[in-house]
Amino acid sequence: MEISNVWRKVTAIIGAIFSLFYLYESGFGIVTSEAHRGVFLLCTFALCLLIYPFRKKAQAAGPSPFDAFLAILSSIAVIYWMIEYPLMSERIGLPPRPLDILLGLVLIIISLEVARRALGLVIPAISIFFLFYAYFGPYFPGALSHAGYSLERIVEYVFLSPSGIFGQILAVYATYVMPFIIFGAFLDKSGVGDFIIDFARALTGHKTGGPALTAVVASAGVGTISGSPIANVVTTGTFTIPLMKRVGYKPEFAAAVEASASTGGQFMPPVMGAAAFLLASFIGIPYMEVVRVSWIPAFLYFFSVGLMVYLQAAKMGLRGLPREELPRLGDVLKRAYLLLPIAVLIILFMLRFSPFYAAFWATMMTIPLGWLRKETRMTPRRIFEALVSASRDMLVVGSTAGVLGIIYSCIILTGLSTNFSGAIIELAGGNVFLMLLITMLAGTLVGMGMTTTAAYVILSILTVPAFLNMGVPALAAHMVAFWIANYGNLTPPVCVATFAAAGIAKADPMKAGFIGMALASYMYVMPIAFLFTPMVLWNSPSEIAWHAFIYLLATFPLAFGLIGYLRRPIPLPIRALFLISVALVVHPDFMADLAGISLFGLGLLAHLGLIKAKGPRSPQSR
């Protein structure tokens, strides 16, 4: 909505103070536990209520009196919690105070409203369902049934317990996610985003279907510092999508390329988004462990998307951009020093410094580096803009803190995770692969209209215990949930990342969504690797190398089978042969690997034979 200059300045100042507080804490330590969590929720809710309108189509000069009233009311509830926090341990086992129940109910309602304004109806609706589930437990069938809880007990647990709104999820947001959002905003202001896009253009822009390859490389680069599919789409897509359409890609395909590549930013270390930090917190391992096991899967994903994009360009005979329209690689590399903060971040990770401390010093390094070029000098105004930008970027994630706390606490209170886990095991007959298929289906449904973080939280609570009960290592089980939680970014009918890209491309989001699912199909393959190979466990370097090679090899028949082109169109029987070989190659058995490789080789030989028999290959540019 249009906000008056006065309100724009007010929200900008609140946002800058919000970011500055957590930048200070990341470098100099947490002030107090209650301030650390409370300030995050207070600022997030206040900014959401003052910036996002009550109605999506509202066009007002500023927040309404009702918006201001809700912001003040939420602040009162949060400040009350901050004041009472030191005394809560003394009240364990005692009846809750009436004021606890009143302000807890207020905060629950405002949490739902904040999420509705920022993200739509899906997440609030799911939260309301879990509140009803906690209250009406005796009326649910079979294993879902429980004794039920009073309204006072539910509100008290959601408001005051360590599993509730002020619990683990909020702590991870404030401790880990916020410093990295600030880091990304400072990198952007210092020119790193422009450098990554220029580097991708110089490297790939002249090749077959160049702008699409540029989108893949640029999204991988921006993904290292973003961790948000929609932010990635907006950053790279506004530039790459028009270029893709210019060289001949249809709008739907251009949108699908950008959406599938940008979704990979969630998988790309070192900054993988809020869900990855929650993953490390839920398991109780250093975040560096998540980063360490994610490099190979992320590379395989982007290689798969890039290969399909290249084959589609060759199939359509699309040329790249003229070299004179592209930046020279040598000139671009002169700005490579801008990547030093990312190198510092990785080095501090490797030296076992805490993620938020590493983020602080990496952020500080962007300031002197930005001064090396006039265009990117980090003046006080730019620093202020970076702080404001970080606070705005945090709102989409932060707006879920309350509703996820509601969902998490209701699941813990009712014991649903244990019952649901037993139901999955029983339904799958104890077969881990069938459990994976059930989780994939659940992830597709849960992910519709939800952020990756929200989808991951629900999947990790409801499905991960089932894998743990079957002996799957915790890191592997959570990585499965993490990757599956990303399905909602691309799977119609919601496909939030695709909708963002389709808006830029002026394309049909449904058509783009189905194309994006094909381009990102490797996202559906990697969970198999996490469950059935040592790729995540890092027990044996030789085994890791073998399985990494096998899964890299699988990208080729997958791309050939789905795109249907290798120098010339591939007949349907051979395409089917390629896809069957993928299934064999990713099967967790050495003999199946050999059978898949043999079948792939047979398909290649058959196709090459057809090329020789039917004449010259179709023209293509290189």
KACORTA-V51428 format. One record per helix or strand. SS is the DSSP state (~ for helix, > for strand). FROM is the first residue (numbers start at 1). TO is the last residue. Records with the same first field share a line. If there is no record, write none. Layout:
SS = FROM-TO, FROM-TO
This chain:
~ = 5-28, 33-51, 65-91, 98-119, 121-135, 137-139, 142-144, 151-160, 168-189, 192-204, 210-223, 229-247, 251-266, 274-283, 287-316, 323-325, 329-333, 336-350, 355-370, 374-376, 380-398, 401-414, 416-427, 432-446, 452-462, 464-469, 474-484, 487-489, 496-505, 509-519, 523-532, 541-563, 572-585, 590-614
> = 565-565, 569-569
